[in-house]
Amino acid sequence: MCIAFPGKIVKVEADTATIDYLGETKEANVGNTKLKEGDYVLVQAGFVIKKLDKNEAKESIKLLKSLVPES
């Protein structure tokens, strides 16, 4: 089972987005979806699979962060 962690798009160039996951950035293919900087998304296997509502994403991030103890 996989858990997709919400990320925030910081840059979109052609069909590739740079996504910020709490300070770590990764790239993902956006296909032909209309996404922009500031959108929150879920990524699976290098492809954006869903755009999230901003409030839903922030709440999910808050919940996931609470499950992992800070070092």
LUMTI-267231 format. One record per residue (C-alpha): x, z, y; residue number from 1. Coordinates in pm, 1 decimal. Layout:
// LUMTI-267231
+----------+----------+----------+-----+
|       px |       pz |       py | seq |
+----------+----------+----------+-----+
|        X |        Z |        Y | NUM |
...
+----------+----------+----------+-----+
//
This chain:
// LUMTI-267231
+----------+----------+----------+-----+
|       px |       pz |       py | seq |
+----------+----------+----------+-----+
|      0.0 |      0.0 |      0.0 |   1 |
|    126.5 |    -86.3 |    348.2 |   2 |
|     47.5 |     76.2 |    678.8 |   3 |
|     51.2 |   -151.3 |    981.8 |   4 |
|    169.9 |     38.0 |   1289.3 |   5 |
|     25.3 |    -80.9 |   1623.2 |   6 |
|    274.7 |   -241.9 |   1857.8 |   7 |
|    262.5 |   -355.1 |   2219.9 |   8 |
|    356.1 |   -711.3 |   2311.8 |   9 |
|    632.7 |   -716.3 |   2571.7 |  10 |
|    697.3 |  -1092.1 |   2574.1 |  11 |
|    532.7 |  -1408.9 |   2444.7 |  12 |
|    727.7 |  -1731.8 |   2419.6 |  13 |
|    567.4 |  -2034.1 |   2248.1 |  14 |
|    440.5 |  -1899.0 |   1913.5 |  15 |
|    664.7 |  -1589.8 |   1902.4 |  16 |
|    596.1 |  -1247.0 |   2047.9 |  17 |
|    839.2 |   -962.4 |   2102.0 |  18 |
|    661.3 |   -643.0 |   2007.0 |  19 |
|    760.0 |   -288.0 |   2102.3 |  20 |
|    711.9 |    -17.1 |   1840.6 |  21 |
|    792.9 |    302.0 |   2031.9 |  22 |
|   1124.9 |    168.5 |   2157.8 |  23 |
|   1217.6 |    -56.2 |   1865.6 |  24 |
|   1142.0 |   -424.1 |   1918.6 |  25 |
|   1064.5 |   -686.9 |   1655.7 |  26 |
|    951.0 |  -1048.0 |   1672.1 |  27 |
|    636.0 |  -1187.1 |   1510.1 |  28 |
|    463.6 |  -1521.6 |   1490.6 |  29 |
|    139.4 |  -1532.0 |   1691.8 |  30 |
|     19.2 |  -1864.6 |   1553.1 |  31 |
|   -233.1 |  -2023.3 |   1784.5 |  32 |
|   -388.7 |  -1696.8 |   1906.3 |  33 |
|   -417.7 |  -1624.7 |   2276.9 |  34 |
|   -211.2 |  -1312.5 |   2329.5 |  35 |
|    -34.4 |  -1183.8 |   2638.4 |  36 |
|    207.2 |   -914.6 |   2747.0 |  37 |
|     44.6 |   -572.3 |   2721.9 |  38 |
|   -179.8 |   -659.3 |   2424.9 |  39 |
|   -163.5 |   -430.0 |   2122.4 |  40 |
|   -144.4 |   -591.3 |   1779.9 |  41 |
|    -99.1 |   -530.1 |   1409.5 |  42 |
|    167.8 |   -732.7 |   1229.3 |  43 |
|    200.5 |   -802.1 |    857.8 |  44 |
|    487.9 |   -998.0 |    700.8 |  45 |
|    604.1 |  -1125.5 |   1040.4 |  46 |
|    263.9 |  -1253.9 |   1156.3 |  47 |
|     18.8 |  -1100.3 |   1401.4 |  48 |
|   -292.3 |  -1030.1 |   1197.0 |  49 |
|   -511.1 |   -855.2 |   1453.4 |  50 |
|   -535.7 |   -784.5 |   1823.7 |  51 |
|   -641.1 |   -424.7 |   1888.4 |  52 |
|   -846.4 |   -265.9 |   2160.6 |  53 |
|   -604.3 |    -81.5 |   2391.5 |  54 |
|   -775.5 |    256.9 |   2344.6 |  55 |
|   -797.5 |    209.5 |   1965.4 |  56 |
|   -425.9 |    127.5 |   1951.8 |  57 |
|   -321.2 |    424.7 |   2165.7 |  58 |
|   -533.5 |    660.8 |   1956.0 |  59 |
|   -382.7 |    521.4 |   1633.3 |  60 |
|    -29.5 |    560.4 |   1770.9 |  61 |
|   -104.2 |    917.8 |   1875.2 |  62 |
|   -238.2 |    999.5 |   1528.4 |  63 |
|     52.6 |    835.5 |   1345.3 |  64 |
|    306.8 |   1012.6 |   1567.5 |  65 |
|    144.3 |   1347.9 |   1485.7 |  66 |
|    205.6 |   1285.5 |   1114.1 |  67 |
|    581.7 |   1244.4 |   1155.3 |  68 |
|    785.2 |   1548.1 |   1261.5 |  69 |
|   1022.3 |   1486.0 |   1551.2 |  70 |
|   1389.7 |   1523.6 |   1469.6 |  71 |
+----------+----------+----------+-----+
//
